[in-house]
Amino acid sequence: MKLYDSIGPNPHVVRIFIAEKGMTIPTQKVDLMAGENRKPPITRASIPPARSRPGAG
């Protein structure tokens, strides 16, 4: 599992949860203001290629 981390309340809650559980999870900082969440490899990992799911055509 990898945590894509950014500034904001929701990632902060996840970081607190991880710390309270004593877990170590690799993180990658994502600058949302620079649009890093709209560039590969993040978009590549979350969007399947066309016709990759059953019944797609």
C-alpha positions in Angstrom: 0.0 0.0 0.0 1.2 3.5 -0.8 -0.2 6.7 0.6 -0.4 9.6 -1.8 -0.1 12.5 0.6 -0.9 16.2 0.2 -1.8 19.2 2.3 -5.4 19.0 3.6 -7.6 17.7 6.4 -8.3 14.2 4.9 -4.7 13.2 4.4 -4.0 14.5 7.9 -6.6 12.2 9.4 -5.0 9.3 7.6 -1.5 10.2 8.8 -2.9 10.4 12.4 -4.5 7.0 12.0 -1.3 5.5 10.7 0.7 7.0 13.6 -1.8 5.8 16.2 -1.7 2.2 14.9 2.1 2.2 14.8 2.1 1.4 11.1 4.8 2.3 8.6 3.4 3.0 5.1 5.5 4.4 2.2 4.2 7.8 1.2 4.6 10.0 -1.8 4.0 13.8 -1.6 1.6 15.1 -4.2 1.4 18.9 -4.9 -2.3 19.4 -5.8 -1.7 23.1 -6.5 0.8 22.2 -9.2 -1.6 19.6 -10.7 0.6 16.6 -9.9 -2.6 14.5 -9.3 -3.6 15.0 -13.0 -0.3 13.7 -14.4 1.0 10.2 -14.9 1.9 7.9 -13.1 -1.0 8.7 -10.7 -3.6 9.0 -13.5 -2.2 5.9 -15.2 -2.6 3.8 -12.0 -6.2 4.8 -11.4 -7.7 4.7 -14.9 -7.9 1.3 -16.6 -7.2 1.2 -20.4 -10.2 1.1 -22.7 -12.0 -2.2 -23.0 -10.2 -3.6 -19.9 -13.3 -4.5 -18.0 -15.9 -7.2 -18.8 -18.8 -6.1 -20.9 -17.0 -3.0 -22.2 -17.5 -3.9 -25.8 
